[in-house]
């Protein structure tokens, strides 16, 4: 008998979770994987493409090529290219023959506008980082610690029950006390459950998260509209007529009225704008999905932790409207599941409960631990001294070994 008791003590000691390391606070993820992907793509893509555009500009030299008259010298041709690039005004005539001008200055500002787009896409992340991440970090750290501690309390309770049951001269009285303690909810963990219940009535985190996604959706739509405007008005005109008869050259008779010019970088800007626009259009459903996932509860996590004694947030139907801070916290707990050591063990216990023939014998992790330790979870019956009962007790002690 002492050998089985020693084996049960070792088993219960191994079931305890180790003390959390100090690196847990540093390893918490304060962004969902989809949000992190959105940040890298929306911010990194325009920065990458604009860097390629600037690199081509520095390597290729002039971004414009004007067809100067043959009597122009080299310096005059260079001056023509510079003047037309600085002005970027197309001079033409309408159907009635009146002179009209059209500014192409947006082409010059296009690479810099992509830098502005990258900054705008980074603003929702800054909003979340400074307005919500500190409070979320504290909530996650507290809840993860309390969940692991609640699991450890359950195991320590079974250890104590085992010692009391061994020292008890009246086993029936011990199990009567145990059943009374369960009915009166002595084993509950009110701090954790009430804290999670309190988070159901808070809406600060969910408001900031929805605002973040709305801002990102607004900036994506505005960027796509801006690119559509460029394509419809400017990105179909790679040639234009430039006039350099201004200033001191206005009275020069040998200078023609209009000089045809061609934009060398035009195709590169078209490819960049199409790439950014197509990717941003594909990202809009991802942003909408991130916002819509707040409309349903992630009940898988809480259902596993209902194996803890008196932790019945789901069974008591305390989960009401999902648009609250608790739902946000559950999503981030799922993203930090590697830091939640007790989840894998409780998940295994839950799976074993589903596979057990007598499911009514296992309600909590305490019931499961008592079975592993060779204790009976119910009050012994009057025929417990029969040979069949002694055989079943020996069998349970053998399982404990």
C-alpha positions in Angstrom: 0.0 0.0 0.0 2.8 2.4 0.8 4.3 1.8 -2.7 1.0 2.9 -4.3 0.8 5.9 -2.1 4.3 6.9 -2.9 3.6 6.5 -6.6 0.5 8.7 -6.3 2.5 11.4 -4.5 5.1 11.4 -7.2 2.4 11.5 -9.9 0.6 14.5 -8.2 4.0 16.3 -7.7 4.8 15.9 -11.4 1.3 17.3 -12.3 2.2 20.6 -10.7 3.2 23.4 -13.1 6.6 25.0 -12.6 6.8 28.6 -11.5 6.5 31.0 -14.4 9.7 32.5 -15.6 10.4 36.2 -15.8 10.5 36.0 -19.6 6.8 35.4 -19.8 6.1 39.1 -19.5 8.5 39.8 -22.4 7.2 37.0 -24.6 3.5 38.0 -24.6 2.2 38.8 -28.1 0.1 41.9 -28.1 -0.9 41.6 -31.7 -3.0 38.9 -33.4 -1.2 37.1 -36.2 -3.5 38.5 -38.8 -3.0 42.1 -37.5 0.8 41.6 -37.6 0.6 40.3 -41.2 -1.5 43.4 -42.1 1.0 45.7 -40.6 4.0 44.2 -42.4 2.2 44.2 -45.8 0.5 47.6 -45.6 3.5 49.4 -44.3 6.3 47.4 -45.9 5.0 47.1 -49.4 4.9 50.8 -50.3 8.3 51.3 -48.6 9.8 48.5 -50.6 8.4 49.7 -53.9 9.3 53.4 -53.3 12.8 52.4 -52.4 13.0 50.6 -55.7 11.7 53.6 -57.5 14.2 55.9 -55.9 17.0 53.4 -56.6 16.1 53.4 -60.3 15.9 57.2 -60.4 19.4 57.5 -58.9 20.8 54.9 -61.2 19.1 56.0 -64.4 19.6 59.7 -64.0 17.0 61.9 -65.7 13.4 60.8 -65.5 12.4 62.8 -68.6 13.5 62.9 -72.2 12.6 65.9 -74.3 13.1 66.2 -78.1 14.9 69.5 -78.3 15.4 71.2 -81.7 18.5 70.2 -83.6 20.1 73.6 -83.3 20.2 73.3 -79.5 23.5 72.7 -77.9 24.0 70.0 -75.2 23.6 72.5 -72.4 20.4 73.9 -73.9 19.0 70.3 -74.2 19.9 69.7 -70.6 18.2 72.9 -69.6 15.1 71.9 -71.6 14.9 68.6 -69.7 15.3 70.2 -66.3 12.8 73.0 -67.1 10.2 70.6 -68.3 10.7 68.2 -65.4 10.3 71.1 -62.9 7.1 72.3 -64.5 5.4 69.1 -65.7 2.6 71.0 -67.4 1.1 69.6 -70.5 0.1 72.3 -73.1 -2.5 71.3 -75.6 -5.6 72.4 -77.4 -9.2 71.5 -76.9 -11.7 70.6 -79.6 -12.4 74.2 -80.3 -8.7 75.1 -80.7 -8.3 76.9 -77.4 -5.1 76.4 -75.5 -5.5 74.3 -72.3 -3.0 73.2 -69.7 -2.9 70.1 -67.5 -0.6 69.6 -64.6 1.3 66.3 -64.3 2.9 67.3 -61.0 1.3 64.3 -59.2 3.7 62.0 -61.1 6.6 63.8 -59.4 5.0 63.5 -56.0 4.0 59.9 -56.5 7.0 58.3 -54.7 6.6 60.7 -51.8 2.9 60.0 -51.6 3.8 56.3 -51.1 5.8 57.4 -48.1 2.8 59.2 -46.8 0.7 56.0 -47.4 3.2 54.0 -45.4 3.0 56.5 -42.5 -0.8 56.4 -42.6 -0.9 52.6 -42.5 1.4 52.7 -39.4 -0.9 55.0 -37.5 -3.5 52.3 -36.5 -0.7 50.2 -35.1 0.6 53.2 -33.0 -2.9 53.8 -31.8 -3.2 50.2 -30.6 0.4 50.1 -29.2 0.0 53.2 -27.0 -3.7 53.2 -26.2 -4.5 49.5 -25.7 -1.4 47.4 -25.5 -0.3 48.4 -21.9 -3.7 47.5 -20.4 -3.9 44.4 -22.5 -0.5 43.3 -21.4 -1.5 43.6 -17.7 -4.7 41.7 -18.3 -3.0 38.9 -20.1 -0.2 38.6 -17.6 -2.7 38.4 -14.7 -5.2 36.0 -16.3 -2.5 33.6 -17.5 -0.9 33.5 -14.1 -4.2 33.0 -12.4 -5.2 30.2 -14.8 -2.0 28.4 -14.2 -2.2 29.0 -10.4 -5.8 27.7 -10.4 -4.7 24.5 -12.0 -1.9 24.2 -9.4 -4.4 24.8 -6.6 -6.5 22.0 -7.8 -3.6 19.6 -7.8 -2.5 20.7 -4.4 -6.0 20.2 -3.2 -5.9 16.6 -4.3 -2.6 16.2 -2.6 -4.2 17.5 0.6 -7.3 15.3 0.2 -5.0 12.2 -0.2 -3.2 13.0 3.0 -6.5 13.6 4.9 -8.1 10.4 3.5 -5.1 8.3 4.5 -5.1 9.8 8.0 -8.9 9.6 8.4 -10.3 6.8 10.6 -13.7 7.1 9.0 -13.6 7.1 5.2 -17.3 7.7 4.9 -17.2 10.9 6.9 -14.3 12.1 4.8 -16.3 11.7 1.5 -19.4 13.3 3.1 -17.3 16.3 3.9 -16.0 16.4 0.4 -19.4 16.2 -1.1 -20.6 19.0 1.2 -17.6 21.2 0.2 -18.5 20.7 -3.5 -22.1 21.7 -2.9 -21.2 24.8 -1.0 -18.5 25.7 -3.7 -15.5 25.8 -1.4 -13.3 24.9 -4.2 -14.1 27.8 -6.5 -11.7 30.5 -7.5 -13.8 33.7 -7.3 -11.0 36.2 -8.0 -10.3 34.9 -11.6 -14.0 34.3 -12.5 -15.1 37.7 -11.2 -12.3 39.4 -13.0 -13.3 37.8 -16.3 -16.9 38.7 -15.6 -15.9 42.3 -14.9 -14.2 42.4 -18.3 -17.6 41.5 -19.9 -18.8 44.9 -18.9 -15.7 46.8 -20.1 -15.5 48.1 -23.7 -12.3 50.1 -23.9 -10.2 47.4 -25.6 -12.9 46.4 -28.1 -13.5 50.1 -29.0 -9.8 50.7 -29.7 -9.6 47.5 -31.7 -12.6 48.4 -33.8 -11.3 51.9 -34.3 -8.0 50.5 -35.4 -9.6 48.3 -38.0 -11.9 51.1 -39.2 -8.9 53.5 -39.6 -7.0 50.8 -41.5 -10.0 50.1 -43.7 -10.4 53.9 -44.4 -6.7 54.3 -45.3 -6.8 51.3 -47.6 -9.9 52.5 -49.4 -8.5 56.1 -49.7 -5.2 54.7 -51.1 -7.1 52.6 -53.7 -9.2 55.6 -54.7 -6.1 57.8 -55.0 -4.4 55.2 -57.3 -7.6 54.9 -59.4 -7.6 58.7 -59.7 -4.0 58.7 -60.9 -4.7 56.0 -63.5 -7.7 57.7 -64.9 -6.2 61.2 -65.1 -2.5 60.9 -65.4 -1.2 57.3 -65.8 -2.3 57.1 -69.4 -0.3 60.1 -70.6 3.4 59.3 -70.8 4.0 62.0 -73.4 3.2 65.7 -73.1 4.0 69.0 -74.7 6.2 71.4 -72.7 6.7 75.1 -73.1 10.0 76.7 -72.0 9.2 80.2 -73.4 9.0 81.8 -70.0 11.1 84.3 -68.2 14.2 85.5 -70.1 13.5 83.0 -73.0 10.0 84.4 -73.7 11.3 86.8 -76.4 13.7 84.4 -78.0 12.5 83.8 -81.6 14.5 80.6 -82.2 12.9 78.7 -79.3 9.8 76.7 -80.4 6.5 77.3 -78.7 6.1 73.6 -77.6 8.6 70.9 -77.1 7.5 67.2 -77.0 8.7 65.2 -74.0 8.4 61.7 -72.8 8.4 60.4 -69.2 11.0 57.6 -68.9 9.8 56.2 -65.5 6.1 56.1 -66.6 5.9 52.2 -66.9 7.6 51.8 -63.5 5.1 54.0 -61.8 2.2 52.1 -63.4 3.6 48.7 -62.2 4.1 50.1 -58.7 0.6 51.6 -58.5 -1.1 48.4 -59.8 0.9 46.2 -57.4 0.0 48.3 -54.4 -3.7 48.7 -55.4 -4.2 45.0 -56.1 -2.7 44.0 -52.8 -4.6 46.6 -50.8 -7.9 45.5 -52.4 -7.1 41.9 -51.4 -6.4 43.0 -47.8 -9.7 44.8 -47.3 -11.6 41.5 -46.7 -8.9 40.5 -44.2 -9.5 43.7 -42.2 -13.3 43.1 -42.3 -12.8 39.5 -41.1 -10.7 40.8 -38.2 -13.5 43.1 -37.1 -16.2 40.5 -37.6 -14.5 37.8 -35.5 -15.5 39.9 -32.5 -19.1 39.0 -33.2 -18.7 35.5 -31.8 -17.2 34.0 -28.7 -14.1 31.8 -28.7 -15.7 29.2 -26.4 -13.0 26.6 -26.9 -10.7 28.1 -24.4 -13.2 28.7 -21.6 -14.8 25.3 -22.1 -11.4 23.6 -21.4 -11.0 25.6 -18.2 -14.4 24.6 -17.0 -12.5 21.5 -15.7 -11.4 23.8 -12.9 -13.7 23.6 -9.9 -16.6 26.0 -9.9 -15.3 27.7 -13.1 -18.5 27.7 -15.1 -18.5 30.9 -17.1 -20.2 29.1 -20.0 -22.6 26.8 -18.2 -24.1 29.6 -16.2 -24.6 31.5 -19.5 -22.6 34.5 -18.3 -21.3 35.1 -21.9 -23.6 37.7 -23.3 -22.9 40.1 -26.1 -19.4 39.3 -27.5 -18.6 43.0 -28.2 -16.6 43.5 -25.0 -13.1 43.3 -23.6 -13.4 39.7 -22.5 -13.7 38.6 -26.1 -10.6 40.5 -27.1 -8.7 39.0 -24.2 -9.8 35.5 -25.2 -8.6 36.1 -28.8 -5.2 37.2 -27.4 -5.1 34.3 -25.0 -5.5 32.1 -28.0 -2.6 33.9 -29.7 -0.5 33.4 -26.5 -1.5 29.8 -26.0 2.2 28.8 -25.7 2.5 30.9 -22.6 -0.5 29.2 -21.0 1.0 25.9 -19.7 -2.1 24.7 -18.0 -4.1 24.7 -21.2 -2.4 21.7 -22.8 -2.9 19.6 -19.6 -6.5 20.6 -19.1 -7.1 19.9 -22.8 -5.7 16.4 -22.4 -7.9 15.9 -19.3 -10.9 17.1 -21.2 -10.2 14.7 -24.0 -9.9 11.8 -21.6 -13.2 12.8 -20.0 -14.8 12.5 -23.4 -13.3 9.1 -23.9 -14.3 7.8 -20.4 -17.2 5.4 -20.2 -18.6 6.9 -16.9 -18.4 10.6 -17.7 -20.4 11.5 -14.6 -17.5 10.5 -12.5 -15.2 13.2 -13.9 -16.5 16.7 -13.6 -13.4 18.7 -12.7 -9.6 18.2 -12.8 -9.9 17.3 -9.0 -12.0 14.3 -9.9 -9.5 13.3 -12.6 -6.6 13.6 -10.2 -8.4 11.7 -7.5 -8.9 8.8 -9.9 -5.3 8.9 -10.9 -4.2 8.9 -7.2 -6.4 5.8 -6.5 -9.1 7.7 -4.5 -12.8 7.2 -5.0 -14.7 10.4 -5.9 -17.9 9.2 -4.4 -18.9 8.0 -1.0 -18.0 4.2 -0.5 -21.0 1.9 -0.4 -21.8 -0.6 2.3 -20.6 -3.5 0.1 -17.1 -1.9 -0.2 -15.7 -4.7 2.0 -16.7 -7.5 -0.3 -14.0 -9.4 -2.3 -15.1 -7.8 -5.5 -14.7 -4.3 -4.0 -11.3 -5.3 -2.7 -10.3 -6.4 -6.2 -11.5 -3.1 -7.8 -9.5 -1.2 -5.1 -6.4 -3.2 -5.9 -6.9 -2.5 -9.6 -7.2 1.2 -9.0 -4.0 1.2 -6.9 -2.4 -0.7 -9.7 -3.4 2.0 -12.2 -1.9 4.6 -9.8 1.4 2.7 -10.1 
